[in-house]
Amino acid sequence: MNWLISAFGLNQSSATIDFGCGPGLYTQRLKKQGIGTVVGLDFSQNSLEYAGQQAEQANLNIEFHRGNYLDYHDSRQFDLITLVMCDLCALNPSQRSRLLGKFKSMLNPNGVIALVVYTSTRFEKQAEAISLARNAMNGFWSAQDYWCIQSSFLYSPELVTLDKYVICEEQREWSVYNWLQHFTHDMLSNELELHDLAIQATYGDLRGNPWVDGDEMAVVIGHK
């Protein structure tokens, strides 16, 4: 956070918004550094309740909104828009285009978008596989006893992975599909160009560390 604030000259007159803010870690750090308007969006009621409680205890005036951020509307413009944890990679092409168009309309003329994506390097490390486990992921999928069939698929040259989970309880069965898009620098640039946005700089993370080829790529984006 300190790097983002100093690198882009954020201050008490600045406005920031974090898409997919979760428990509010980024928003709290921004507000503690004196940023004027800080907004967080997330679909998880539990995460936002926790974020709100933490902000209230620290006497931080942070604005939180619950819902699907693809449907969020705001007439304000922001100096910093953040999307971390590779959230963009979980969206399909039309959803990504919709979100990037939203970013474009909400970005101040000299504002920046900071986001993190999975890379082609990570994709190359993935493998197709199938596994069966009882109460997989430490009981993540259900409070009841269950079996989980996990199937992993690779889609190249699209650089897309799919993890399919079939969860089988005694009385019911359901499936979860986890798609992830991986990016090269050029692939991301091409999607941004459709919205008159461009990558200004590439980093290893959002702490400003130099870019070294790895599983994740942090980028700073601005108006073209």
Secondary structure, DSSP 8 states (H G I E B T S, - for coil): -HHHHHHTT--TT-EEEEET-TTTHHHHHHHHTT-SEEEEEES-HHHHHHHHHHHHHTT---EEEES-GGG------EEEEEE-TTGGGGS-HHHHHHHHHHHHHHEEEEEEEEEEEEBHHHHHH---EEEEEETHHHHTT-SS--EEEEEEEEETTTTEEEEEEEEE-SS-EEEEEEEEE-B-HHHHHHHHHTTTEEEEEEESSTT--B--SSSEEEEEEEE-
